[in-house]
């Protein structure tokens, strides 16, 4: 993203809207970065390219009511 990274979006979301789920999508293969974003509160992490059905499943899970 030209103006801020996914990690920065995650930081803003945690501060401004803590209940909004965030799914990070990255074109970089960095396992530690993926782990860190999940540890820091991201709902999911997808590496590009990803299948649309995988994205749809993650989004559906992110917005589903808690059990």
The 8 nearest C-alpha neighbors of each residue, nearest first, counted from 0:
[[1, 2, 3, 4, 5, 25, 8, 7],
 [0, 2, 3, 4, 5, 7, 8, 6],
 [1, 3, 0, 4, 7, 8, 5, 6],
 [4, 2, 0, 7, 1, 5, 8, 6],
 [3, 5, 7, 6, 0, 8, 2, 1],
 [4, 6, 8, 7, 23, 9, 3, 24],
 [5, 7, 9, 4, 8, 10, 36, 23],
 [6, 8, 10, 4, 9, 5, 3, 11],
 [9, 7, 5, 11, 6, 10, 12, 4],
 [8, 10, 6, 12, 7, 11, 5, 13],
 [9, 11, 7, 13, 8, 12, 6, 14],
 [12, 10, 8, 14, 13, 9, 15, 7],
 [13, 11, 9, 16, 15, 14, 10, 17],
 [14, 12, 17, 10, 11, 16, 15, 9],
 [13, 15, 11, 12, 16, 17, 10, 9],
 [16, 14, 12, 13, 11, 17, 10, 18],
 [17, 15, 12, 18, 19, 13, 14, 11],
 [16, 18, 13, 19, 12, 14, 15, 20],
 [17, 19, 16, 20, 13, 12, 15, 21],
 [18, 20, 17, 16, 21, 12, 13, 62],
 [21, 19, 42, 61, 18, 22, 41, 62],
 [22, 20, 41, 42, 23, 19, 9, 43],
 [21, 23, 43, 42, 44, 41, 24, 20],
 [22, 24, 44, 5, 45, 43, 21, 25],
 [25, 23, 45, 46, 44, 22, 47, 26],
 [26, 24, 46, 27, 47, 45, 23, 28],
 [25, 27, 47, 46, 28, 24, 48, 45],
 [28, 26, 25, 29, 46, 47, 24, 30],
 [27, 29, 30, 26, 46, 25, 33, 32],
 [28, 30, 32, 31, 27, 33, 34, 25],
 [29, 31, 33, 32, 34, 28, 35, 27],
 [30, 32, 34, 33, 29, 35, 36, 28],
 [33, 31, 35, 29, 34, 30, 36, 28],
 [34, 32, 30, 36, 31, 35, 44, 37],
 [35, 33, 31, 37, 32, 36, 38, 30],
 [34, 36, 38, 32, 33, 37, 39, 31],
 [37, 35, 39, 33, 38, 41, 34, 32],
 [36, 38, 41, 34, 40, 39, 35, 33],
 [39, 37, 35, 36, 40, 34, 41, 33],
 [40, 38, 36, 37, 35, 41, 9, 10],
 [39, 41, 37, 38, 42, 36, 9, 13],
 [42, 40, 37, 21, 43, 36, 22, 39],
 [41, 43, 21, 22, 20, 40, 37, 61],
 [44, 42, 22, 41, 23, 37, 45, 57],
 [43, 45, 23, 22, 24, 33, 46, 37],
 [46, 44, 24, 23, 25, 47, 43, 49],
 [45, 47, 25, 24, 26, 48, 49, 44],
 [48, 46, 26, 49, 25, 45, 24, 27],
 [47, 49, 46, 50, 26, 45, 25, 24],
 [50, 48, 47, 46, 51, 45, 53, 54],
 [49, 51, 53, 52, 54, 48, 47, 55],
 [50, 52, 54, 53, 55, 49, 56, 48],
 [53, 51, 55, 54, 50, 56, 49, 57],
 [52, 54, 56, 50, 51, 55, 57, 49],
 [55, 53, 51, 57, 56, 52, 58, 50],
 [56, 54, 52, 58, 53, 57, 59, 51],
 [57, 55, 59, 53, 54, 58, 52, 60],
 [56, 58, 60, 54, 59, 55, 61, 53],
 [57, 59, 61, 55, 60, 56, 54, 62],
 [60, 58, 56, 61, 62, 57, 55, 63],
 [59, 61, 57, 63, 58, 62, 56, 64],
 [62, 60, 58, 59, 63, 20, 57, 42],
 [61, 63, 59, 60, 58, 64, 20, 19],
 [64, 62, 60, 61, 59, 65, 58, 66],
 [63, 65, 62, 66, 61, 60, 59, 18],
 [66, 64, 63, 62, 60, 61, 18, 59],
 [65, 64, 63, 60, 62, 61, 59, 18]]
